[in-house]
């Protein structure tokens, strides 16, 4: 295939795979697409380890890194706040609600030999902050990614400048035309138009409307379609709408290589396309998640409203680790609470396949779709 994206990155297929799993990143790149490692939840040490491993395994194939620098988050106006500072801003009422929730669902406490997850253990910098992303960018620039993407808002100018100085392209996700226009004005090289159907942070406009709107608004900057894309027919639809390729995230969660927690993966394999919803209970910003007792509890009228970013993820981080550890007991309260960011494409993710096979299946179905359309044009 030949599109502005395949030309930009020297890849065979314009399929970019966002994943927190380094094995998926490598597998997709080796299959002819390009993997992009989600860095936000990684400690500095783990990010270095994962990037070193990727470069050892990937050969001469390209890959990218995804950071998170939101435009707005709690405490951003106070400058230089660290994770320990942000933690003191979490209201006692929210801590008490979460403690009561875990007790009611009989989620056991962590034992002495189980290290509690926590943002303060990953970095002194506040999560989802410019200072945190800057540190992760420092680490990334010591390696050889060809792309750095920002998942929330327009990338800071210094991030763009540093990447361009290193000959690294910069992308940003957009859920509205205005967002995409701001991204282009600050100097990004490509825009990811992520529709309402997508997993994780997403806006309110569906991909069918959003993709052509953004394509027209930012031309000639190339656009990747995202949201509800995990099959070749959906890839063909996005490119018919003007996208130069696709950005996929959810579809890799059930691949054989994925490190998705086992109970979450099992739930995803059984879920239908209607089993997701947008909730602020995970990160503090609207994010599409698999519906579970967790999302239902946070939606109750007598429940505290989720906190803003980064307070909500700091509040729940250790709780999520406890839930995932205990969830392997079938029928347990912890199993009922398990959720995971995933898009509406989950209804098609009902079989675990190698990530490379997912790429090839997408390409084959894309070709079949293109040929079918061509036949319909014949007179």
C-alpha positions as CSV (number, residue, x, y, z in Angstrom):
1,X,0.0,0.0,0.0
2,X,1.1,3.6,-0.6
3,X,-0.3,6.5,1.5
4,X,1.2,9.6,3.1
5,X,1.5,7.5,6.3
6,X,3.4,4.6,4.6
7,X,5.7,7.1,3.0
8,X,6.2,9.0,6.2
9,X,7.3,6.0,8.2
10,X,8.5,3.6,5.6
11,X,6.0,0.9,6.5
12,X,4.0,-1.5,4.3
13,X,0.5,-0.9,5.8
14,X,-0.9,2.3,7.2
15,X,-1.9,0.6,10.5
16,X,-0.6,2.2,13.7
17,X,-1.1,0.1,16.8
18,X,-1.3,1.8,20.2
19,X,-0.5,-0.7,23.0
20,X,0.9,-0.7,26.5
21,X,2.5,-4.1,25.7
22,X,5.9,-4.0,24.1
23,X,5.4,-7.5,22.5
24,X,2.4,-6.1,20.6
25,X,4.4,-3.1,19.5
26,X,7.1,-5.3,18.0
27,X,4.7,-7.8,16.5
28,X,2.7,-5.2,14.6
29,X,5.8,-3.5,13.3
30,X,7.3,-6.8,12.1
31,X,4.0,-7.5,10.4
32,X,4.3,-4.3,8.3
33,X,2.3,-1.8,10.4
34,X,3.8,0.3,13.2
35,X,3.5,-0.3,16.9
36,X,3.3,2.6,19.4
37,X,4.1,2.0,23.0
38,X,1.8,3.7,25.6
39,X,4.2,5.1,28.2
40,X,2.0,6.8,30.7
41,X,1.6,4.0,33.2
42,X,5.3,3.0,33.1
43,X,7.9,4.0,35.6
44,X,11.1,5.6,34.3
45,X,13.0,2.3,34.8
46,X,10.4,0.2,33.1
47,X,10.2,2.6,30.1
48,X,13.9,2.3,29.6
49,X,13.7,-1.5,29.9
50,X,10.8,-1.7,27.4
51,X,12.4,0.6,24.8
52,X,15.7,-1.2,25.0
53,X,13.9,-4.5,24.5
54,X,11.8,-3.2,21.6
55,X,15.0,-2.0,19.8
56,X,16.7,-5.3,20.4
57,X,13.8,-7.3,19.0
58,X,12.3,-5.1,16.3
59,X,15.2,-5.1,13.9
60,X,15.1,-2.3,11.4
61,X,11.3,-1.7,11.8
62,X,10.0,1.6,13.1
63,X,8.0,2.2,16.2
64,X,6.6,5.1,18.2
65,X,5.9,6.2,21.8
66,X,2.7,7.6,23.2
67,X,2.7,10.2,26.0
68,X,-0.1,12.0,27.9
69,X,0.1,15.7,28.4
70,X,-3.5,17.0,29.0
71,X,-4.3,20.6,28.4
72,X,-5.9,20.9,31.9
73,X,-5.6,18.9,35.1
74,X,-6.0,19.5,38.8
75,X,-3.1,21.5,40.2
76,X,-1.7,22.6,36.8
77,X,-1.9,26.2,37.7
78,X,0.3,25.8,40.8
79,X,3.3,24.6,38.8
80,X,5.8,22.0,39.7
81,X,3.5,19.9,41.9
82,X,4.8,16.4,42.6
83,X,2.8,13.2,43.0
84,X,3.0,13.5,46.8
85,X,1.6,17.0,46.7
86,X,-1.3,16.0,44.5
87,X,-2.1,13.0,46.7
88,X,-2.8,15.4,49.6
89,X,-5.5,17.0,47.5
90,X,-7.7,13.9,47.4
91,X,-10.7,14.4,49.7
92,X,-11.2,12.1,52.6
93,X,-14.8,11.3,51.5
94,X,-13.5,9.8,48.2
95,X,-11.0,7.6,50.1
96,X,-13.7,6.5,52.5
97,X,-16.1,5.6,49.6
98,X,-13.4,3.6,47.8
99,X,-12.5,1.7,51.0
100,X,-16.1,0.9,51.7
101,X,-16.6,-0.2,48.1
102,X,-13.6,-2.7,48.2
103,X,-14.8,-4.0,51.6
104,X,-18.4,-4.5,50.3
105,X,-17.1,-6.5,47.3
106,X,-14.7,-8.4,49.6
107,X,-11.6,-7.4,47.8
108,X,-8.7,-8.5,50.1
109,X,-6.1,-6.2,51.4
110,X,-2.6,-6.5,49.8
111,X,-0.3,-8.8,51.7
112,X,3.2,-7.8,52.8
113,X,4.8,-9.5,49.8
114,X,2.5,-7.7,47.3
115,X,3.9,-4.3,46.4
116,X,1.1,-1.8,46.2
117,X,0.9,0.1,42.9
118,X,1.0,3.8,43.2
119,X,1.9,6.8,41.2
120,X,4.3,8.0,43.9
121,X,6.2,4.8,43.4
122,X,6.5,5.3,39.6
123,X,7.8,8.9,39.6
124,X,8.1,11.9,41.9
125,X,6.4,14.0,39.1
126,X,2.6,14.3,39.1
127,X,1.1,11.9,36.6
128,X,-0.5,13.3,33.4
129,X,1.6,16.4,33.8
130,X,4.0,18.3,31.5
131,X,6.9,17.5,33.9
132,X,6.1,13.8,33.8
133,X,5.8,13.7,30.0
134,X,9.1,15.7,29.7
135,X,10.9,13.1,31.8
136,X,9.5,10.3,29.6
137,X,10.5,12.2,26.5
138,X,14.0,12.5,27.8
139,X,14.1,8.7,28.1
140,X,12.5,8.2,24.7
141,X,14.9,10.5,23.0
142,X,17.8,8.3,24.2
143,X,16.3,5.6,21.9
144,X,15.1,5.7,18.3
145,X,11.3,6.1,18.0
146,X,10.1,7.7,14.7
147,X,6.9,9.0,16.3
148,X,5.9,10.6,19.5
149,X,2.1,11.0,20.0
150,X,0.2,13.0,22.6
151,X,-3.1,11.4,23.7
152,X,-4.7,14.4,25.4
153,X,-4.6,17.9,24.0
154,X,-2.0,19.8,21.8
155,X,1.6,18.8,22.6
156,X,3.7,21.6,24.3
157,X,5.9,23.5,21.9
158,X,9.1,22.4,23.6
159,X,8.0,18.7,23.1
160,X,7.4,19.4,19.4
161,X,10.7,21.3,19.0
162,X,12.8,18.6,20.7
163,X,11.2,15.8,18.6
164,X,11.7,17.7,15.3
165,X,15.3,18.4,16.3
166,X,15.7,14.6,16.6
167,X,13.9,14.0,13.3
168,X,10.9,12.5,15.1
169,X,7.4,13.1,13.8
170,X,4.7,14.3,16.3
171,X,1.1,13.3,16.4
172,X,-1.9,14.3,18.5
173,X,-5.3,12.8,19.0
174,X,-8.4,14.9,18.3
175,X,-12.0,14.3,19.2
176,X,-13.3,17.5,17.5
177,X,-12.4,19.7,14.5
178,X,-11.3,22.6,16.8
179,X,-8.9,20.3,18.6
180,X,-7.3,19.2,15.3
181,X,-6.9,22.8,14.1
182,X,-5.1,23.7,17.3
183,X,-2.8,20.7,16.9
184,X,-1.9,21.8,13.4
185,X,-1.3,25.4,14.5
186,X,1.3,24.3,17.1
187,X,3.1,22.2,14.5
188,X,2.1,18.5,14.7
189,X,2.9,16.3,11.7
190,X,-0.2,14.3,11.7
191,X,-3.6,14.2,13.4
192,X,-5.4,11.2,14.8
193,X,-9.2,11.7,14.5
194,X,-10.6,9.6,17.3
195,X,-14.3,9.1,17.2
196,X,-16.9,8.5,20.0
197,X,-16.6,4.7,19.5
198,X,-13.0,4.6,20.7
199,X,-11.8,3.1,23.9
200,X,-10.2,5.3,26.6
201,X,-10.4,9.1,26.3
202,X,-12.8,10.0,23.6
203,X,-15.1,12.9,22.6
204,X,-18.7,13.0,21.5
205,X,-18.5,12.9,17.7
206,X,-18.7,9.6,15.9
207,X,-15.9,8.5,13.5
208,X,-18.2,8.6,10.4
209,X,-18.7,12.3,11.0
210,X,-15.4,13.3,12.6
211,X,-12.9,11.8,10.1
212,X,-14.0,13.7,7.0
213,X,-14.5,16.9,9.1
214,X,-11.0,16.8,10.4
215,X,-9.5,15.7,7.0
216,X,-11.1,18.8,5.4
217,X,-10.0,21.1,8.2
218,X,-6.3,20.2,8.3
219,X,-5.5,19.4,4.7
220,X,-2.7,18.7,3.6
221,X,-1.7,17.4,7.1
222,X,-2.3,13.6,7.0
223,X,-5.0,12.2,9.3
224,X,-5.4,8.8,10.8
225,X,-8.9,7.4,11.5
226,X,-9.5,6.0,15.0
227,X,-12.5,4.8,17.0
228,X,-14.4,1.7,16.0
229,X,-11.6,0.4,13.8
230,X,-10.4,-3.2,14.2
231,X,-11.3,-4.8,10.9
232,X,-10.4,-4.3,7.2
233,X,-13.8,-3.1,6.3
234,X,-13.6,-0.4,8.9
235,X,-10.1,0.5,7.7
236,X,-11.5,0.8,4.2
237,X,-14.3,3.0,5.4
238,X,-11.9,5.4,7.3
239,X,-9.7,5.7,4.2
240,X,-12.8,6.3,2.0
241,X,-13.6,9.2,4.3
242,X,-10.2,10.7,3.6
243,X,-7.9,9.2,6.2
244,X,-4.4,8.2,5.2
245,X,-4.4,5.3,7.6
246,X,-5.8,4.0,10.9
247,X,-4.9,4.2,14.6
248,X,-6.1,1.1,16.5
249,X,-5.9,0.4,20.2
250,X,-8.7,-1.8,21.6
251,X,-8.2,-4.7,19.0
252,X,-4.8,-5.6,20.4
253,X,-6.1,-6.1,24.0
254,X,-7.2,-9.7,23.3
255,X,-4.2,-10.7,21.2
256,X,-2.0,-13.6,22.3
257,X,0.8,-11.2,23.1
258,X,-1.2,-8.7,25.1
259,X,-0.5,-8.3,28.8
260,X,-4.1,-7.4,29.6
261,X,-5.0,-8.8,33.0
262,X,-6.4,-12.3,32.5
263,X,-9.9,-11.7,33.9
264,X,-10.2,-8.5,32.0
265,X,-9.1,-10.2,28.8
266,X,-11.7,-13.0,29.4
267,X,-14.4,-10.4,29.9
268,X,-13.4,-8.6,26.7
269,X,-13.6,-11.8,24.7
270,X,-17.2,-12.3,25.8
271,X,-18.4,-8.7,25.6
272,X,-20.6,-7.2,22.9
273,X,-20.4,-3.8,21.2
274,X,-23.1,-2.5,23.6
275,X,-21.1,-3.4,26.8
276,X,-19.1,-0.2,27.0
277,X,-19.8,3.3,28.3
278,X,-18.1,6.5,28.9
279,X,-17.1,7.1,32.5
280,X,-14.9,9.5,34.5
281,X,-14.3,6.8,37.1
282,X,-11.0,5.6,35.6
283,X,-8.9,8.7,34.9
284,X,-11.1,11.7,35.8
285,X,-11.8,12.5,32.2
286,X,-14.5,10.8,30.1
287,X,-13.1,7.5,28.9
288,X,-14.9,4.5,27.3
289,X,-14.6,1.5,29.6
290,X,-16.0,-2.0,29.7
291,X,-19.2,-1.8,31.9
292,X,-18.9,-3.6,35.2
293,X,-19.9,-3.2,38.8
294,X,-17.1,-0.6,39.1
295,X,-18.6,1.8,36.5
296,X,-22.1,1.1,37.9
297,X,-21.0,2.0,41.5
298,X,-19.4,5.3,40.4
299,X,-22.6,6.2,38.5
300,X,-24.9,5.9,41.5
301,X,-26.6,9.1,42.7
302,X,-25.2,8.7,46.2
303,X,-21.7,8.2,45.0
304,X,-19.1,11.0,45.1
305,X,-18.4,12.4,41.7
306,X,-15.1,11.2,40.2
307,X,-12.3,13.6,40.8
308,X,-10.5,15.4,38.0
309,X,-7.2,14.2,36.4
310,X,-4.8,13.3,38.0
311,X,-6.6,12.9,41.3
312,X,-8.9,10.1,40.2
313,X,-6.2,7.8,38.8
314,X,-4.1,8.4,41.9
315,X,-7.0,7.6,44.1
316,X,-7.8,4.3,42.4
317,X,-4.4,3.0,41.3
318,X,-3.7,0.8,44.3
319,X,-7.4,-0.3,44.4
320,X,-7.2,-1.5,40.8
321,X,-4.1,-3.5,41.5
322,X,-5.9,-5.2,44.4
323,X,-9.0,-5.9,42.3
324,X,-7.0,-7.5,39.4
325,X,-5.0,-9.7,41.9
326,X,-8.2,-11.0,43.5
327,X,-10.3,-11.3,40.4
328,X,-9.2,-14.7,39.3
329,X,-11.6,-16.3,41.8
330,X,-14.7,-16.9,39.7
331,X,-17.8,-15.2,41.0
332,X,-15.9,-13.1,43.4
333,X,-16.6,-9.4,44.1
334,X,-13.3,-8.5,42.6
335,X,-14.2,-10.2,39.3
336,X,-17.5,-8.2,39.2
337,X,-15.5,-5.0,39.6
338,X,-13.0,-5.6,36.9
339,X,-13.2,-3.1,34.0
340,X,-10.8,-2.0,31.3
341,X,-10.6,0.9,28.7
342,X,-12.0,-0.5,25.5
343,X,-13.9,0.7,22.5
344,X,-17.2,-0.5,20.9
345,X,-15.1,-2.7,18.6
346,X,-15.0,-5.1,21.6
347,X,-18.0,-6.9,20.1
348,X,-15.7,-8.1,17.3
349,X,-12.8,-9.1,19.6
350,X,-14.2,-12.5,20.4
351,X,-11.1,-14.6,19.5
352,X,-7.5,-14.3,20.7
353,X,-5.1,-14.2,17.7
354,X,-1.5,-13.2,17.3
355,X,-1.1,-9.5,16.7
356,X,0.6,-10.1,13.4
357,X,-2.4,-12.2,12.3
358,X,-4.7,-9.3,13.2
359,X,-2.7,-7.0,10.9
360,X,-2.8,-9.4,8.0
361,X,-6.5,-10.1,8.5
362,X,-7.2,-6.4,8.4
363,X,-5.2,-6.0,5.2
364,X,-6.9,-8.9,3.5
365,X,-10.4,-7.7,4.4
366,X,-9.4,-4.2,3.3
367,X,-8.4,-5.5,-0.1
368,X,-11.6,-7.5,-0.4
369,X,-13.6,-4.3,0.5
370,X,-11.7,-2.2,-2.0
371,X,-12.3,-4.8,-4.7
372,X,-16.0,-5.0,-3.9
373,X,-16.3,-1.2,-4.2
374,X,-14.4,-1.2,-7.5
375,X,-16.8,-3.9,-8.9
376,X,-19.8,-1.7,-7.9
377,X,-18.3,1.1,-10.0
378,X,-18.2,-1.0,-13.1
379,X,-20.7,-0.1,-15.7
